[in-house]
Amino acid sequence: MSLVLLERYYNSLDAGLARSILAEHGIDSVLFDTEMSWEGLGGIIPIRLMVLAEDEVEAAAILSAERREAG
């Protein structure tokens, strides 16, 4: 079981929302570097959304579909 990088975010709100969406679909994920991303400094270090390698394709499709619906 290895973790892979699914996406990078430059604010904690977007990162948390993506993680919640995945959880609603039964996909576990974890956020790395949440304490390193200082939003007031322009997101020098992005927050990384990580998923299990076997969930990567499904997770990417879910987030992509959510973005299309949000318009």
C-alpha positions as CSV (number, residue, x, y, z in Angstrom):
1,M,0.0,0.0,0.0
2,S,1.6,3.2,-1.2
3,L,0.4,6.7,-1.2
4,V,0.5,8.8,-4.3
5,L,0.0,12.5,-4.9
6,L,-3.4,13.2,-6.3
7,E,-3.4,17.0,-6.2
8,R,-1.8,20.1,-4.7
9,Y,-3.7,23.0,-3.1
10,Y,-2.6,26.4,-2.1
11,N,-5.3,27.0,0.5
12,S,-6.6,24.7,3.3
13,L,-10.3,25.3,2.4
14,D,-10.0,23.8,-1.1
15,A,-7.8,20.9,0.2
16,G,-10.3,20.1,3.0
17,L,-13.2,20.2,0.6
18,A,-11.5,17.8,-1.8
19,R,-10.8,15.4,1.1
20,S,-14.4,15.6,2.2
21,I,-15.7,14.9,-1.3
22,L,-13.5,11.8,-1.5
23,A,-14.6,10.6,1.9
24,E,-18.2,10.9,0.8
25,H,-17.4,8.4,-1.9
26,G,-15.6,6.0,0.4
27,I,-12.1,7.0,-0.5
28,D,-9.6,7.5,2.3
29,S,-7.1,10.3,1.8
30,V,-4.6,12.4,3.8
31,L,-3.4,15.9,3.6
32,F,0.3,16.5,3.9
33,D,2.0,19.9,4.7
34,T,-1.1,21.6,6.1
35,E,1.1,23.4,8.6
36,M,3.6,24.4,6.0
37,S,1.2,26.2,3.7
38,W,0.8,29.8,5.0
39,E,-2.0,31.3,3.0
40,G,-0.9,34.8,3.7
41,L,2.5,34.1,2.0
42,G,1.0,33.1,-1.3
43,G,1.2,29.3,-0.8
44,I,4.9,28.8,-0.8
45,I,4.5,25.1,0.0
46,P,1.4,23.5,-1.3
47,I,-0.9,21.2,0.6
48,R,-0.7,17.7,-0.9
49,L,-3.7,15.5,-1.2
50,M,-2.6,11.9,-1.0
51,V,-4.5,8.7,-1.8
52,L,-3.7,5.0,-2.0
53,A,-2.2,4.1,-5.4
54,E,-5.1,1.8,-6.1
55,D,-7.6,4.6,-5.5
56,E,-5.9,7.2,-7.7
57,V,-7.8,6.8,-10.9
58,E,-11.2,6.7,-9.2
59,A,-10.4,9.7,-6.9
60,A,-9.2,11.8,-9.8
61,A,-12.4,11.0,-11.7
62,I,-14.6,12.0,-8.7
63,L,-12.8,15.3,-8.2
64,S,-12.9,16.0,-11.9
65,A,-16.7,15.3,-12.0
66,E,-17.2,17.6,-9.0
67,R,-15.4,20.4,-10.7
68,R,-17.5,20.0,-13.9
69,E,-20.7,20.1,-11.8
70,A,-19.6,23.2,-9.9
71,G,-19.0,24.9,-13.3
